Amino acid sequence: MGKKRTLTSTPAMNWRLAIQEQSLQQISTELHDNVCQTLLLAIINLQQLEKKFDPEKLAYTITLLQETLQEIHQLSRSLNGDLIQAIGLHSAIQKLIDRITKVTSIQTSLEIVGEESYLPGEMEIILYRIIQEALNNVVKHSNAYKACVCLHYEKEFIQISVTDDGIGFDKPQTSEFTAGLKNMAFRVRQLKGKWNIDSIPQKGCSLTFKIPLLKPTL
């Protein structure tokens, strides 16, 4: 009779599970904060139309449903990387920023500095995920009025900063990192890069990522 094999978890497996869990949380947040809210408004309008027909309200409700369908489509594409590869990193980031500005009160902007360099498709997807995670943290925790994503291209590296004017926090030790910070740290390591947190309570926060312009080993 053969021996039973015991599956032992490894650090890499644990990181993958953590990232999968974080991705599911992002999906849940997107659905709750945007799609569900829009659908709820559409339902309320339809209930009112049932009592009293209003052509303008009907047209507005149709627009809401069309926008919701587009949001679901964009969410699906952004999750599997198709959106980034189809329209490019800059446009994908801008769409993400537009969505944040639309559903929150945070005025978010994108700044590009230097001459754009070629980035492999896999690298673009990972950079997008890093920026997406950083902006999720801004939305959830910062209480900011403004935020900015800056991509600074140099000859041998790209430096990305995500800054906000929110409440800030005491810089945590590595052992105190949240799941979101751990995910960003893991993805930066995938790209052989470095990153830094600069934050002071009531003085906002700046996350900086310095990534070499080399094809990553994934």
N, C-alpha and C positions, 0 to 999 in steps of 0.2 A: 504493500500500500504506500503510495507516494506521500511525501510530506506536504502539508498545506503551505501555500505561499502567503506570506504576510506583506501587504502593501504598506510601505513606510513612506510617510510624507517627507518631502525635501523642501528646502527654502524656496527653490524655483517653483515647485508646485504650489506652495503657500502663497507666493506672490501672484501667480496666475489666478488662483481662486479669489484673492483679494481684489484684483483688477476686474474680474468678472462680476463680483458682487458690487463694486463701485459703478460699473457700467449699467447694471440693472437698476441701481439707485438713480442714476442719471436719467434713464428711460422713465422711471416712475415720476421723477420731478418734472420732466418735460411734459408728460401726459397730464399730470395734475395741474401744473401752473399755466399751461397754455391750451392744450387740446380740450381738456375737460371743461375749463372755464368758458371757452368759446362755444362748445356744444351746449352747455347749460344756458347760455344767453340765447342760443338759437331755439332751444326748447321753450323757454319763456315766451319768446316772440311768437312761436307757433301756437302756444296755448292762448295767447291774446288774439291771434288771428282767427282762432276757432270761434271766438265770441263776436269779434267784429273785424270784417275784412278790411285790410289797408294795403293797397298796392305797393306803397313805398316801404312799409315794414316787411312785406313779402320779399321784395327785391333785396333789402338789407339782409334778411335771413338767408337767402340763397348765397349772397356774397360771403357771409360768415361760414357757411358750410363748405364753400369752395376754398376759402382760406384754410379751413381746418384740414381739408383733404391735402392741400399743398404742404401744410406743416407736417403731417404724418409722413408724406412722401419724402420731404427733406430730412426728417428725423431718421427714417429708415436708411436713406443713402449715406448720411453722415456717420451712422453707426458702423456700416461695413466698409467705409473708406471710398465708396464709389464717387461721392460728391467731391471729395478732395482731388481725386485723380481726374475727374471730368472737368472741373472748372479751375483747378489750381489752388495752391495753399492760400494765397492772399484773398482771393474771392471767397473761399470757404470760411476764412476767419471773418471777413466782412459780413457774410450772411449770419454767422454766429453772433456778431456784435449787434447787427440790426435786430435780431430776435430778442436779445437781452434788453436793448433800448426800448423795444416795443412792449415787453411784458413787465418791465421794472421801471423805477424812476431814476436809474443810474445812467447818466449820459456817458456812453462808452465810445472811444475813438480808436482808430488804427493809424499808425505812423510807420512809414517805410523809409529807412535811411540807407544810403549807399546803393551800389549797383547790384541788382538781383543776381544771385548765383544759381547754377543748376543744383537741384536737390533730387536725389532718387525718390521714387514713389513711396517706398517704405518709410523713408526718413520724413517725408511730408506728412504722412499719416500720424507718425509718432509725435512730431512737433505740434500738429493740430490737437492731438489728445492732451498734450501738456498744457497748451493754451486754454483748451476747453475746461480742464480741471482747475486751472488757476482762476478763470473767470467764474466758474461755479462757486469757488470759495469766496470770491468777491461778493457775489449775489447773496450767498447764504449767511455770511458772517460779518461783512465789513461795515454795513450801514453807510455806505459811501454815496456821495452825490455824483462823483465823476470817477472814471477809470480809463486807462489807456493801455493799449497793447502796442509795443514798439519792436519792429524787426530791424536790426542793424547789421547789414552785410559788410564783412571785412574780407580780405583776401583769403584767409585760411579758416575763418570761422563765422558763424552767425550768432549774434547775441540777441536774445529775446528778453524783454522786460514787460511785466504786467504790474502796473501801479494803480493805487487808488488813494482817495483822500478820506478813507473811513476811520474807524475807531482804533485800528492797529491792535497790537498785542505784544507781550513780552516774547522775545525770540525763544522758541522751544528747543530743548535738547532733542537729539535724535530719538531717544527712547520715548519722547512725548509727542512725536509726530502723529497727526491724525491719519486716517486711511487715505485721504486725498493727497496729503503731503508725501506719504510713503509711495503712492502710485506715481507721483511726479518724479520723485527721487529714482525710482526703479527705471522709468522711461529715459531719464537723463543718462543713467548708467548704460542703458542699451545703446545709446548714441555716443558713448565714450566722452560725455561732456561733464561740466561742472555747473553747480547752481548755488544761489545764495538767497537768504531771506534777510531783508532789512526792514525792521518794523519797530515802532515805539508806540506805546499806548497813546491814543488820541492824536497821533501824527501820521496815520495812514500806513500803508504797507507797499513794499516793492519786492517782487520776485524776479530774479535775474538768472537766465540760463545761457551758458556759453557752450556752444556745440561746434566741434570741428567739422569742416566741410569735407568729410570723407564718407564713403559709402559704409554704413554700419554693418556689423556682423550680427545678424539676428538669428 
